[in-house]
Amino acid sequence: MGEQRVLITGASSGIGEQLALDYAANGWQVIACGRNLEALGALHQQHDNIKPLSFDINSLGSIKQALADVAAKDLDLVILNAGVCEYIDTPMQFDSALFERVIQTNVIAVGYCLEAMLPCIRTGGRIALMSSSASFLSLPRAEAYGASKAAVSYLAHTLAIDIAPKQLGVSVIHPGFVKTPLTDKNDFPMPMRISVEQASAAIRTDLAKGKTEINFPGRFTWILKTMALLPTSLWRWMARKGLAGSNQ
Ligand SMILES: NC(=O)c1ccc[n+]([C@@H]2O[C@H](COP(=O)([O-])OP(=O)(O)OC[C@H]3O[C@@H](n4cnc5c(N)ncnc54)[C@H](OP(=O)(O)O)[C@@H]3O)[C@@H](O)[C@H]2O)c1
């Protein structure tokens, strides 16, 4: 098999950065995307098979221009990982600007990336969308983030059905808590939080197997999916009483 090529959004930090480093260390050609060129340049310093590519995923024009600049085509794998997390602290003074920011970057921009990038994937290739285990059930303060990730999961599952005839695989990733700058901001306990190295290993192993849904850590996923089976009224009561754990 020739050299494999992966494009990763959100590669300047956290999970995406670790994925870029690990794919590069395993001999892949990596297109590492983000806005922070300095951070992306540091990745190139470590592995010259990492090519930095800077664009804002909220600008369809910028994405298309950047892909044209590197003549991106015949990609084996695209990982749409970039995302943001903000919580709603004052639901009665609902912050629609916050809501819009999160939905824009986590959902609408995924649509921009799909428009620009699906044509760049080779027949038989795969695209992975980064959701979250927060999409499994309604978590306190996650009106924006949880809704955005539920939308991403639905989008991925539907896209998988519709593009299967084009021989393109679709995976959706549901991590629990991973230690990154995104979760370092959290002021609540994060049970079973894992490292970016562990997250990257779980994602790469399951993508290599062509898994359609990638969930980790296993026990955390099992607990959330079991909670999601509870009657809605019981779950809401538990969440109100603070028995729900926290968001990721
Ligand atoms: N950490 C967790 O516990 C956890 C759990 C479940 C799901 N996730 C999801 O995993 C993904 C990565 O999260 P992380 O924890 O690794 O976060 P992170 O360290 O904050 O990294 C986020 C990445 O997204 C990029 N990004 C954000 N807005 C962008 C924009 N407008 N244009 C281009 N790139 C943008 C950032 O790059 P620039 O700043 O360079 O633009 C950065 O590389 C997110 O989708 C997150 O929701 C994380």
PDBQT file of the ligand as one rigid body, heavy atoms in Angstrom, charges set to zero:
ROOT
HETATM    1  N1  LIG A 301     -11.732  16.986  25.417  1.00  0.00    +0.000 N 
HETATM    2  C1  LIG A 301     -12.835  16.285  25.649  1.00  0.00    +0.000 C 
HETATM    3  O1  LIG A 301     -13.098  15.807  26.771  1.00  0.00    +0.000 OA
HETATM    4  C2  LIG A 301     -13.822  16.044  24.540  1.00  0.00    +0.000 A 
HETATM    5  C3  LIG A 301     -14.871  15.142  24.773  1.00  0.00    +0.000 A 
HETATM    6  C4  LIG A 301     -15.781  14.904  23.774  1.00  0.00    +0.000 A 
HETATM    7  C5  LIG A 301     -15.643  15.529  22.544  1.00  0.00    +0.000 A 
HETATM    8  N2  LIG A 301     -14.615  16.406  22.347  1.00  0.00    +0.000 N 
HETATM    9  C6  LIG A 301     -14.529  17.057  21.052  1.00  0.00    +0.000 C 
HETATM   10  O2  LIG A 301     -13.246  16.813  20.496  1.00  0.00    +0.000 OA
HETATM   11  C7  LIG A 301     -12.879  17.893  19.639  1.00  0.00    +0.000 C 
HETATM   12  C8  LIG A 301     -11.501  18.393  19.995  1.00  0.00    +0.000 C 
HETATM   13  O3  LIG A 301     -11.568  18.867  21.325  1.00  0.00    +0.000 OA
HETATM   14  P1  LIG A 301     -10.285  19.118  22.232  1.00  0.00    +0.000 P 
HETATM   15  O4  LIG A 301     -10.687  18.743  23.597  1.00  0.00    +0.000 OA
HETATM   16  O5  LIG A 301      -9.077  18.532  21.620  1.00  0.00    +0.000 OA
HETATM   17  O6  LIG A 301     -10.254  20.726  22.189  1.00  0.00    +0.000 OA
HETATM   18  P2  LIG A 301      -9.094  21.828  21.994  1.00  0.00    +0.000 P 
HETATM   19  O7  LIG A 301      -7.819  21.353  22.583  1.00  0.00    +0.000 OA
HETATM   20  O8  LIG A 301      -9.699  23.094  22.474  1.00  0.00    +0.000 OA
HETATM   21  O9  LIG A 301      -8.936  21.876  20.410  1.00  0.00    +0.000 OA
HETATM   22  C9  LIG A 301      -9.929  22.411  19.599  1.00  0.00    +0.000 C 
HETATM   23  C10 LIG A 301      -9.395  22.523  18.191  1.00  0.00    +0.000 C 
HETATM   24  O10 LIG A 301     -10.439  23.047  17.342  1.00  0.00    +0.000 OA
HETATM   25  C11 LIG A 301      -9.899  24.078  16.527  1.00  0.00    +0.000 C 
HETATM   26  N3  LIG A 301     -10.902  25.079  16.210  1.00  0.00    +0.000 N 
HETATM   27  C12 LIG A 301     -11.835  25.632  17.030  1.00  0.00    +0.000 A 
HETATM   28  N4  LIG A 301     -12.539  26.576  16.380  1.00  0.00    +0.000 NA
HETATM   29  C13 LIG A 301     -12.046  26.606  15.103  1.00  0.00    +0.000 A 
HETATM   30  C14 LIG A 301     -12.346  27.388  13.960  1.00  0.00    +0.000 A 
HETATM   31  N5  LIG A 301     -13.321  28.314  13.973  1.00  0.00    +0.000 N 
HETATM   32  N6  LIG A 301     -11.633  27.166  12.827  1.00  0.00    +0.000 NA
HETATM   33  C15 LIG A 301     -10.659  26.223  12.798  1.00  0.00    +0.000 A 
HETATM   34  N7  LIG A 301     -10.329  25.450  13.850  1.00  0.00    +0.000 NA
HETATM   35  C16 LIG A 301     -11.004  25.652  14.994  1.00  0.00    +0.000 A 
HETATM   36  C17 LIG A 301      -8.781  24.699  17.381  1.00  0.00    +0.000 C 
HETATM   37  O11 LIG A 301      -7.811  25.236  16.504  1.00  0.00    +0.000 OA
HETATM   38  P3  LIG A 301      -7.385  26.807  16.410  1.00  0.00    +0.000 P 
HETATM   39  O12 LIG A 301      -7.583  27.406  17.754  1.00  0.00    +0.000 OA
HETATM   40  O13 LIG A 301      -5.976  26.751  15.920  1.00  0.00    +0.000 OA
HETATM   41  O14 LIG A 301      -8.300  27.350  15.390  1.00  0.00    +0.000 OA
HETATM   42  C18 LIG A 301      -8.201  23.469  18.088  1.00  0.00    +0.000 C 
HETATM   43  O15 LIG A 301      -7.208  22.863  17.298  1.00  0.00    +0.000 OA
HETATM   44  C19 LIG A 301     -13.989  18.943  19.778  1.00  0.00    +0.000 C 
HETATM   45  O16 LIG A 301     -14.912  18.800  18.718  1.00  0.00    +0.000 OA
HETATM   46  C20 LIG A 301     -14.652  18.563  21.096  1.00  0.00    +0.000 C 
HETATM   47  O17 LIG A 301     -15.994  18.981  21.168  1.00  0.00    +0.000 OA
HETATM   48  C21 LIG A 301     -13.701  16.672  23.315  1.00  0.00    +0.000 A 
ENDROOT
TORSDOF 0
